Amino acid sequence: MRRLSKLVTARPRRPGRSDVIRGRLHPLRLCPLRIRVRVVGLVMAMREGSRPRLCVMCAADLDGGPAYLVTGGLRLGRRWFPRQLLVCTSCYASGAPDPVTGLSRPLAARQTSRAWWAELAGRGELLPPTPCIACGLVVVRRAESLLRGVTCSRACRTSLTRIRNGGQGSGRPCGGCGQPVTSGRADSAYCGGACRQRAYRRRVADRAADRVPDPVEELLGAATPFVDGHASGISQALYRALYRLKVARLRGHDQAALLARLAAMDPGRVKVPDTPAGRRLRVALRGIRPA
């Protein structure tokens, strides 16, 4: 019984270096969270850069020949999500429309258990095999009216946006400090996280300043400690009127008679405790009285 009580009351032991040496714990678990996030992101980026491009249909390597950028869908779990996919030459030839008759192939030729595709990406004319601007993979696709350069994936489009001007920023005035943005992406609107947070707080303060306060909402907020809480010291008539006003507000009933009754009370003579909550309630009562 004594051993059981010691096991129940014992505190869990914090992991240390001995656990790492014995193989019980990964070394990153002893690092701060921000360092762990950076290390994991760096490892994932290295894996993504060294990972070969594969066809989504047959898993063939796409580095040796042109890849066809098609529109289709990718299955993640139980749901299908629209994506632009890369397929090899043989898979595209087996699923593309018949060059003689122009008829479409069966869907089974363009679908697997985890991916399917419909046609080449783009709505314009067929472009010649063009290398991706970001990674250099040769891609075949159709033209677009707003197409600035051929890219093979969403990651390449994002990297192209980041390095389009050499990481020198947009040059526009920062939304937080007003200085020109000289670092970051080509469409950066802020110098960094501090300026972005400063601009957000400024927007929130401006919205709060422009908002006209509702005297009834202010009265119900000031009456909450007395109606719903444990604060006491107000008169029975005031408590009854405030409670009925709250119930009518929640149920959507007419509140004109109750507001008129509260407005008829003299805030200077009504029984209200001299506390911060009581003073706020007295000010709210003055706010609903006609000028």
C-alpha positions in Angstrom: 0.0 0.0 0.0 2.9 2.4 0.8 4.5 1.6 -2.5 1.3 2.3 -4.4 0.9 5.7 -2.7 4.4 6.6 -3.7 3.7 5.7 -7.3 0.5 7.7 -7.3 2.0 10.8 -5.7 5.3 10.8 -7.6 5.8 13.5 -10.1 6.8 12.7 -13.7 10.5 12.9 -14.3 11.7 15.6 -16.8 13.7 14.2 -19.7 17.4 14.9 -19.8 20.6 14.1 -21.6 20.7 10.5 -20.3 17.4 9.8 -22.2 19.0 11.1 -25.4 22.2 8.9 -24.9 20.1 5.8 -24.2 17.9 6.4 -27.3 14.7 7.2 -25.4 14.4 10.8 -26.7 15.2 12.7 -29.8 17.8 15.5 -29.3 15.5 18.1 -30.8 13.1 17.6 -27.9 15.5 19.3 -25.6 15.7 22.4 -27.8 13.3 25.4 -27.6 10.2 25.3 -29.9 11.4 28.0 -32.3 14.7 26.2 -32.9 12.9 22.9 -33.5 10.6 24.5 -36.0 13.5 26.0 -37.9 15.5 22.8 -37.9 12.5 20.7 -39.1 11.7 23.3 -41.9 15.3 23.2 -43.0 15.4 19.4 -43.2 12.1 19.4 -45.1 13.4 22.0 -47.6 16.6 19.9 -48.1 14.5 16.8 -48.7 12.3 18.6 -51.2 15.3 19.9 -53.1 16.9 16.5 -53.3 13.7 14.6 -54.1 13.3 13.7 -57.8 10.3 14.8 -59.7 8.0 11.8 -60.3 5.0 11.3 -62.5 1.8 11.1 -60.4 0.4 8.3 -62.6 3.3 5.8 -62.9 6.0 7.3 -60.6 8.5 7.6 -63.5 11.4 10.1 -63.1 10.6 13.3 -65.0 14.2 14.7 -65.1 15.1 12.8 -68.2 12.4 14.1 -70.5 9.6 16.7 -70.8 6.8 16.8 -68.2 3.3 17.6 -69.1 1.5 20.0 -66.7 -2.2 19.0 -66.6 -5.2 20.0 -64.5 -6.8 17.3 -62.4 -7.2 16.2 -58.8 -5.2 14.6 -56.0 -6.7 12.4 -53.3 -5.7 13.3 -49.8 -7.3 10.9 -47.3 -10.9 10.5 -48.4 -11.3 13.8 -50.3 -10.2 14.9 -53.8 -8.6 18.3 -54.2 -8.1 20.2 -57.5 -4.4 20.4 -58.4 -2.1 21.0 -61.3 -0.1 17.8 -61.8 2.9 16.6 -63.7 2.7 13.5 -65.9 5.3 11.8 -68.1 5.2 11.5 -71.9 3.8 7.9 -72.0 1.0 8.6 -69.5 0.0 11.7 -71.4 0.0 9.9 -74.7 -2.1 7.1 -73.3 -4.7 9.5 -71.9 -4.7 12.4 -74.4 -7.4 12.6 -77.1 -6.9 10.4 -80.2 -4.9 12.5 -82.7 -6.8 10.9 -85.6 -10.4 11.1 -84.5 -10.1 13.7 -81.7 -12.2 11.6 -79.3 -11.4 11.5 -75.6 -9.8 8.5 -74.0 -11.6 6.5 -71.3 -11.3 8.0 -67.8 -9.5 4.8 -66.6 -6.6 5.8 -68.8 -6.3 9.1 -66.9 -7.0 8.0 -63.3 -5.4 6.0 -60.5 -6.3 5.4 -56.9 -4.8 8.7 -55.8 -4.8 11.1 -58.9 -6.6 11.9 -62.1 -6.1 14.5 -64.8 -8.3 15.9 -67.5 -6.3 18.1 -69.9 -3.3 20.3 -70.3 -3.1 23.4 -68.1 -3.9 26.6 -69.8 -6.5 27.8 -72.4 -4.4 29.1 -75.2 -2.2 27.6 -77.9 0.2 24.7 -77.1 3.6 26.0 -76.1 6.8 24.3 -77.0 8.7 22.4 -74.3 9.9 25.2 -72.0 12.2 24.9 -68.9 10.7 26.0 -65.6 12.0 29.5 -64.6 12.6 28.4 -61.0 13.9 24.8 -61.2 14.7 24.2 -64.9 12.4 21.2 -65.4 11.2 21.1 -69.1 7.4 21.6 -69.1 4.8 21.3 -71.8 1.6 23.3 -71.3 -0.8 25.7 -73.0 -0.5 29.5 -73.0 -2.4 31.9 -70.7 -3.3 35.5 -71.2 -1.6 36.5 -67.9 1.2 33.9 -68.0 4.6 35.7 -67.3 6.7 32.6 -67.2 6.4 28.8 -67.3 6.6 27.1 -63.9 6.0 23.5 -63.0 4.4 23.7 -59.5 3.0 26.0 -56.8 6.3 25.9 -55.0 8.2 27.2 -58.0 5.6 30.0 -58.5 6.1 31.0 -54.8 9.9 30.9 -55.1 9.7 33.0 -58.3 7.6 35.6 -56.5 10.2 35.7 -53.7 13.3 36.0 -55.9 11.7 38.1 -58.7 13.6 41.2 -57.6 16.4 39.6 -55.7 14.8 39.9 -52.3 14.9 43.7 -52.3 11.3 44.2 -51.3 8.6 46.2 -53.1 10.0 49.7 -52.5 6.5 50.8 -51.4 6.0 52.6 -48.0 5.6 50.2 -45.2 2.1 50.1 -43.7 3.5 50.1 -40.2 6.4 52.6 -40.1 6.1 54.4 -43.4 9.7 53.6 -44.5 10.3 52.0 -48.0 10.3 48.2 -47.9 13.8 47.2 -48.9 13.8 43.5 -48.1 11.6 40.5 -48.6 9.3 39.6 -51.5 8.4 41.8 -54.5 4.9 42.3 -53.2 5.8 42.9 -49.5 3.7 45.5 -47.8 5.5 45.6 -44.4 9.2 45.6 -43.3 8.6 42.7 -40.9 6.4 41.1 -38.3 6.6 44.1 -35.9 5.3 46.6 -38.5 2.5 44.2 -39.5 1.4 43.9 -35.9 1.6 47.6 -35.5 -0.6 48.2 -38.5 -3.1 45.6 -37.3 -3.4 47.3 -33.8 -3.8 50.6 -35.5 -6.7 49.3 -37.7 -8.4 47.7 -34.6 -8.1 51.0 -32.7 -9.5 53.0 -35.7 -12.5 50.6 -35.9 -13.2 51.0 -32.2 -13.0 54.8 -32.4 -15.4 54.9 -35.4 -17.9 52.6 -33.7 -20.8 54.4 -32.0 -21.5 52.8 -28.6 -25.0 51.5 -28.0 -26.4 52.9 -24.7 -28.5 49.8 -24.1 -25.6 47.5 -24.7 -23.5 49.6 -22.3 -26.2 49.4 -19.7 -26.5 45.6 -20.0 -22.7 45.3 -19.7 -22.6 47.5 -16.6 -25.5 45.5 -15.1 -23.9 42.1 -15.6 -22.0 42.0 -12.3 -25.3 42.7 -10.4 -27.7 40.6 -12.5 -25.5 37.6 -13.4 -22.7 38.0 -10.8 -22.4 38.1 -7.1 -22.3 41.9 -6.8 -25.0 43.4 -4.6 -26.0 46.8 -3.2 -28.5 48.0 -5.8 -32.2 48.6 -5.0 -34.8 45.9 -5.6 -36.7 48.0 -8.2 -33.5 48.6 -10.2 -32.5 44.9 -10.1 -36.0 43.9 -11.3 -36.0 46.4 -14.1 -32.5 45.4 -15.3 -33.3 41.7 -15.1 -36.5 42.1 -17.2 -34.6 44.2 -19.7 -32.0 41.5 -20.1 -34.6 38.8 -20.6 -36.5 40.9 -23.1 -33.3 41.6 -25.0 -32.5 37.9 -25.2 -36.0 36.8 -26.3 -36.4 39.7 -28.8 -39.4 41.2 -27.0 -40.3 44.9 -26.9 -38.0 46.9 -24.6 -39.5 50.4 -24.9 -41.5 50.2 -21.6 -38.6 48.8 -19.6 -36.2 51.4 -21.0 -38.7 54.2 -20.2 -38.9 52.9 -16.6 -35.1 52.8 -16.2 -34.8 56.3 -17.8 -37.3 57.6 -15.3 -35.1 56.7 -12.4 -32.8 59.4 -11.1 -29.1 58.1 -11.4 -28.1 60.4 -8.6 -30.7 59.1 -6.1 -31.1 55.5 -7.0 -29.4 53.0 -4.7 -26.1 52.0 -6.3 -22.9 51.0 -4.4 -19.9 53.3 -4.6 -17.6 50.7 -6.3 -16.1 50.7 -9.8 -19.0 48.5 -11.1 -21.6 50.7 -9.3 -20.1 53.9 -10.8 -20.1 52.4 -14.3 -23.8 51.4 -13.8 -24.6 55.0 -12.7 -23.0 56.4 -15.8 -24.8 53.9 -18.0 -28.1 54.9 -16.5 -27.3 58.6 -17.3 -26.6 57.5 -20.9 -30.2 56.2 -21.6 -31.9 59.3 -20.2 -33.2 61.7 -22.8 -31.1 64.9 -23.3 
